[in-house]
């Protein structure tokens, strides 16, 4: 059994690339405008129709706020746990049994979103690709993708310095391979 240090090491998320900035700006504009238009379209007569119209107009800013809360700000490794840092909370992912990890800039190119956010402040959620199968994505700059494979799941993250993250993970998990394995091999 390998002893893992209990020192928490923080890795900032990759800076937003131009594409994520544009998607986020456009998405914000559409949601703010949609909310405003829906609010203005709500009937001014008191009663259910007005309340319903106002309720519909609030869906737009709610999507905006929820997406903002789930933005990826960084990653922390504490022993055998990876914490994906968000604005107000974090997601813990056990890295016990980490068998493979590698940096692959084009890894997410053909991923299909099953459930999650595809570019409003980050790329997060459950995705599927032929190369990885079902995987969790917690990303800002997809060109800095680092794939982590454990017995339970495959996770893709995007630290600002992928190689620094990989070198640190290798020290914690010396048995983990740093090469991708072809699916079905």
C-alpha positions in Angstrom: 0.0 0.0 0.0 1.4 3.4 -1.0 1.3 6.1 1.6 -0.1 9.4 0.2 0.9 12.7 1.7 -1.9 14.7 3.3 -0.7 18.0 2.0 -3.3 19.7 -0.1 -1.8 20.9 -3.4 -3.8 23.4 -5.5 -3.7 23.6 -9.3 -5.5 26.6 -11.0 -7.9 25.9 -13.8 -6.6 26.8 -17.3 -7.4 30.3 -18.4 -10.4 30.8 -20.5 -9.6 30.5 -24.2 -11.2 32.9 -26.7 -13.9 30.4 -27.7 -15.1 30.0 -24.1 -15.1 33.8 -23.6 -17.2 34.3 -26.7 -19.6 31.5 -25.9 -20.0 32.8 -22.3 -20.5 36.4 -23.5 -23.1 35.4 -26.2 -24.9 33.1 -23.7 -25.0 35.8 -21.1 -26.4 38.3 -23.6 -29.0 35.9 -24.9 -30.2 34.9 -21.4 -30.3 38.5 -20.1 -32.2 39.6 -23.2 -34.5 36.6 -23.1 -35.3 37.3 -19.5 -36.0 40.9 -20.2 -38.2 40.2 -23.2 -40.1 37.5 -21.3 -40.7 39.9 -18.4 -41.9 42.7 -20.7 -44.2 40.2 -22.5 -45.8 39.1 -19.2 -49.4 40.4 -18.9 -49.8 43.4 -16.6 -53.1 42.2 -15.2 -52.8 40.9 -11.6 -53.4 37.2 -11.2 -52.1 33.9 -12.4 -51.1 35.0 -15.9 -48.9 37.8 -14.6 -47.3 35.6 -12.0 -46.7 32.9 -14.6 -45.1 35.3 -17.0 -42.8 36.7 -14.4 -41.9 33.1 -13.3 -41.0 32.3 -16.9 -38.9 35.4 -17.2 -36.9 34.4 -14.1 -35.9 31.1 -15.6 -33.4 32.9 -17.8 -31.4 34.6 -15.0 -31.7 31.3 -13.0 -29.8 29.5 -15.8 -27.2 32.2 -15.8 -26.7 32.1 -12.0 -26.6 28.3 -11.9 -24.0 28.2 -14.7 -21.9 30.8 -12.9 -22.0 28.8 -9.7 -20.7 25.7 -11.5 -17.7 27.4 -13.1 -14.5 25.5 -12.6 -11.9 27.7 -10.8 -9.2 25.0 -10.0 -8.4 21.6 -8.7 -6.9 20.5 -5.4 -5.3 17.1 -4.7 -5.4 16.0 -1.1 -4.0 12.5 -0.6 -6.0 10.3 -2.9 -8.8 12.8 -3.5 -9.3 15.3 -6.2 -11.4 18.3 -5.4 -12.8 20.3 -8.4 -13.1 23.8 -7.1 -16.2 25.8 -8.0 -17.2 29.4 -7.0 -19.0 28.3 -3.8 -18.4 24.6 -3.4 -16.3 21.7 -4.7 -16.8 18.2 -6.1 -14.7 15.4 -4.5 -13.5 12.6 -6.7 -11.7 9.6 -5.3 -8.5 8.8 -7.2 -7.9 5.5 -5.4 -6.6 3.0 -8.0 -5.6 5.7 -10.5 -4.4 3.5 -13.4 -3.7 5.9 -16.2 -3.4 9.6 -16.8 -2.3 11.6 -19.8 -2.4 15.0 -21.4 -4.2 15.0 -24.7 -5.1 18.4 -26.3 -7.6 16.9 -28.8 -9.2 14.5 -26.3 -12.5 16.3 -26.0 -12.9 17.2 -29.7 -15.4 14.5 -30.4 -17.1 14.2 -27.0 -20.8 14.3 -26.9 -22.6 16.0 -24.0 -25.0 13.7 -22.3 -25.9 16.1 -19.5 -24.2 19.3 -18.5 -22.9 22.6 -19.6 -21.3 23.0 -23.0 -19.7 26.4 -22.8 -21.5 28.9 -20.5 -18.5 29.8 -18.2 -17.1 26.2 -18.4 -17.5 22.8 -19.9 -18.9 20.5 -17.2 -21.0 17.4 -16.8 -21.4 13.9 -18.2 -20.0 13.4 -21.7 -19.4 10.4 -24.0 -16.7 9.8 -26.6 -15.6 6.8 -28.6 -12.1 7.1 -27.2 -13.1 7.4 -23.5 -16.6 6.1 -23.2 -18.7 7.8 -20.6 -16.6 10.4 -18.7 -17.0 13.4 -16.4 -15.7 16.7 -17.7 -14.6 19.7 -15.5 -12.9 22.0 -18.0 -12.2 25.6 -19.1 -9.6 25.2 -21.9 -10.2 21.9 -23.7 -6.7 22.0 -25.3 -5.2 21.4 -21.8 -7.2 18.3 -21.1 -5.8 15.8 -18.7 -7.5 12.4 -18.6 -7.6 10.5 -15.3 -8.7 6.8 -15.3 -9.7 5.1 -12.1 -11.5 1.7 -11.6 -14.8 3.6 -11.0 -14.7 6.4 -13.6 -12.9 8.5 -16.2 -12.5 12.2 -15.5 -11.2 15.0 -17.7 -9.8 18.2 -16.1 -8.0 21.2 -17.5 -5.3 22.5 -15.1 -3.4 25.6 -16.2 -0.2 23.5 -16.4 -1.1 20.0 -17.4 2.4 18.6 -17.2 2.9 19.9 -13.6 -0.3 18.2 -12.6 0.7 15.0 -14.2 4.1 15.0 -12.6 2.5 15.6 -9.2 0.0 12.8 -9.7 2.8 10.4 -10.8 4.5 11.0 -7.5 1.3 10.1 -5.6 0.4 7.2 -7.9 3.7 5.7 -9.2 1.9 2.6 -10.6 -0.3 4.8 -12.9 0.7 4.7 -16.6 1.1 8.1 -18.3 0.1 6.8 -21.8 -3.4 6.5 -23.2 -4.6 3.0 -24.0 -6.6 2.4 -27.1 -10.2 1.6 -26.4 -10.8 -2.2 -26.6 -7.1 -3.0 -26.2 
